[in-house]
Amino acid sequence: MSKVLFWSPVQGSVDSAYYMSAVSMMISLEYRLRLLVGHTGTQGSSIEEALTLKDSLYDSALLSFRDSGVDALARLWMSHKLTKDNIADYMHSLLPERLDLLTGGGQGTSNHVYDSEQLIQSILHTAGHYYDLLMIDHSPSTISASTTVFREADLIVACLPQNMRVLESFFSQNSWPEAMHGKPYIVLISNYDAESNSNLQNIKRRFRFKGAIFGIPYNTQFMDAWNDRDLVSFFKRNYRMEKRDSIGNFMCSIRNLGKGMIEMLGMEVTLRQFEKGA
């Protein structure tokens, strides 16, 4: 299983959540693989903001009885019952046989469990028997989680604004976590404006960057879908759009990012044929 970490050095930024969510939907709809998405935040954050999960997931009165997500996996791990045969039973299916979600931990989750490096490693190892690709949105929640997820990642997607001060800090490696050094990475420019002086070509030239860099433009329809918790339906309706208008331009940018990630990971996957109702 290949592991991709989406991360932003900008405190309070949610860009990593936006673009992990978008590219995971695109890859799941276009390629034949099983993909798992998750995040290091608490329940209801990251990609969960854009979804309607049809259960009592966010009923605080039922937190102790949750039967899915990180809480359930932690209980299984502590009782030595987490296996490759049951791990998928504790995920939320977003696209059947294509895309699953591992939801975050509850607010009352015990720190000594969810800060555990052994727990994180066990989940990743076990998930690798069932899924082909894992994407994690990293929020700076715990030191242990941060170190472990960076170290375990095969590829890091650094989500950066089109802001020269932030870019200067990133390319000088001042904003890098220690565990990121030596890791392959992609630079993703969020809310990208191709007409800006700080376009992709000029960024690469200024910082003498020869690696992979992508720009994702702001898209109103995508943000409306996020706020309406309509992410899945939005992508199922629009993911085939070509580069003719703003939504087509957005979809092509996400598609190019997904293709670049798969190529950098060296994954051998095939495109799905367009399927009615996909």
N, C-alpha and C positions, 0 to 999 in steps of 0.2 A: 504494500500500500504506500503510495506517495503522499507526502504530508506538506501542505502549503500553509504558511502563516501570514495573515494579513495584519499589518501593523502601521500605526502612525506615530511619529515622534511628537506630534502636536497635542499638548494636554487638552483633554475634553473633546477632541475631534471624534466624529462618528463616521468619517469617510471610509475607514476600513470595513465597517459593518455594511455600509451601502454597497460597496463594490464587491466584497465577498459574496453578498447575497445575490447581486446581479449576475456575476460570472458563474456562480454555482448553478443558478437556474439555466443559463445559456448552455453550459457544458452538459448538464443533465438532459436537456431537450435535444441537443445535437449529436451527442456521442453515446456509444454503447458502453456504459460502465455503471458501477454503483458508487455513488458519492455520498459522503457524510459531511455535514456542516455542524460546527459547534462554536462556542465562544467561552472566554474565561470570565465573563461577567456573571451577574446574578440573574435569576429568572426574570423574564420580561424584557431584557435588554438585548442589544445587538439585533440580529435578524428577527428575533421574536417580536420586535416592535411592528414589523410589517406583515404579521401573520395573524390569522384567527385560528387558534388551536381549539378544537371542539371537545373540550372537557373542562374540568374544574381546576385547571392548572394554576390559576392565579387566585383561587379562593384560599385566603390565609388560614381559614379554619380547617382546611384539609391538607395542609402542608405535610403533616406527619404521615399521611396516608398516600403520598404520591407514588405512582407506580411507573414512572418514566423519568428519563433525564439523568443528570449527574447524581441526584439524590439516590435514585434506585441503584445505579451502578456502584455507588459508594457502599451501600448496604450489602450488595452482592459480593463486592470485593472483600469487605471485612469478614464476611461469613464464608469466604473461599468458594463462592458459587458462581462467579462471573466466568462465562465460557464463550467460545466462538459460536456455540449453538444457540445461546440465548441472548446475546448482546443486542441483536436487532429488535428483539421483542420490547425493548425499553426505549426505543426511539420513536419519534413522530414521523410518519411518512408524509412527505410533501408531494412527491411524485412516485407512485408505486413502482418498486423495483428499480428506481433510478436515483431518487434523492431522499435522504432521511436527515432529520434534525435531532441533535443531542441538546436538550434544553439545559439552561443554567441552573445553578443551585439556588435554594431558597435563602431568604434573608437570615433565617435562623440557623443556617448550616454551620456546623462546627468547624472552626478554622483549622484545627489540628488534622482533620480529615481532608479538607479540600486544599490545604497547603501541601499535601503529601506528594512528594516526587514519585513515590512508589505507586500511588493510586493513578496518577496521570500516565505513567509509563505502562501500567497494566491495562488501562483503557485503550491506549494507542496500540499496544501489541495485540490485544484481543480483537479490536476492530479491524486490524490488518488482515485477519483471516476471512472477513466477510466483505469488506469494501475495497474498491480499487483506488480511491482518492479521498483524502480527508482535507477539509479546509477549516481553519480556525481563525476566528476574529479575536485578536488579543486586546483586551483592555487591561490597564495596569492595576490589577486587583490584588495580586499577592506576589511576593518576591519569588517564592519557590515556583509558582506556576510560570512566571515570566522566564526564569532561567531554563526551566525544563522544556517549555514549548519552543523556545528559540533553539535550544540544543537539538531537539528532536526533529525540527523542520528540515525538509529537503530543499525547500525554496521559500524565500521571504518576499512578499509583495509590500514594498514600502509606499504608503499612500501619503503623498505630499501635496500641499497647495501650490498654486502658481505664484509663490511668494519668494522673492530672491533671498531674503534673510533666512528663511527656513531652509531653502535649497543650499545656501552657503554652509549652514550648520551641518546639514546632512552629508554633503559631499566631502566636507572636511572630517567627517566621522565623529564629530563632537557629540551628536545626539544618538549615537549607536549604543545599544546595550552591549556589554562585553561578549555575550554569547552569540552575537550576530557576526562578529569578525570571522572571516573565512567562509561564510555561508554564501551560496549563490543567491542573487536577488534581482528583482524587477523593480524599476521605478515607475510608479503610477501617479500621474498628475491629475488631481481631482478638479472638477468644475473647469475643465480646460478650455481656454479661449485661443483658437489657432491664430487669431489676428493680433495677439499680444506680441510685444517685442521679446517676451520671455517664452517663445514657442519652443517646441521640442528640439528643433535643429539648433537654435541658439543656446539652449540649456546644455546640450551635448558638447557644443563647441566651447562654451565658457568654462565648463568643468572638465573638459577633455574626457568625457564619459563615453566609453565604447560598448557599454552593455545595453540591455533591453530597456526601452522606455516607452510608455504608452500614455496617451492623454484621453480622458473620458469627459466629454462635455456635460454641463448641467442640463438636465431634462425635466421639464415641469411635469409631464405625465408620469414619469417614474416616481418623482417625489409625491405626487398626489396618490399614486398607488401605495406607496410606503405609508403615508399618513392614514389612508383608508383601510390598511391591513389587507390589501388586495394584490400583494406581490406575485403570487402564483398565477392567478388569472391574468394579470397584466402581461406576464412573459409568455404565457400560452397563446395569448391573442397576438402578440407583437414580435416574437423573437425572429420570425422570418423576414422582417421588414428590411428592405434594401436602403441604400444611402440616397434617399430622395428628399427627405425633410428632416426635421429635428429629431423625431423619434427613430427614424431610420439611421441617422447618423450616430445616435446613441447606441442602438443595437449593434451596428457594425463595429463600433469602438469596443463594446463588451465582447463581441465575437473574436475580434483580433487579440484582445487580452487573453481570452481563454485558449486560443490557438497557440499563442506565445508561451503560455504556462505549460501546456502539454508538451510542446517541443522541448522546452528547457528541462522538463522532468524526464524526457526520453520515453514517454509512455507510448505503447503501441495500442492505439484504440481506433475504432472505425466510426465513421459518421453513420447516424441513423438515416434511413430513408424517411422522407416526410410521411408521417402517418396521420390519417384522419383522426382528429380529436386530440392529437398529441399536444 
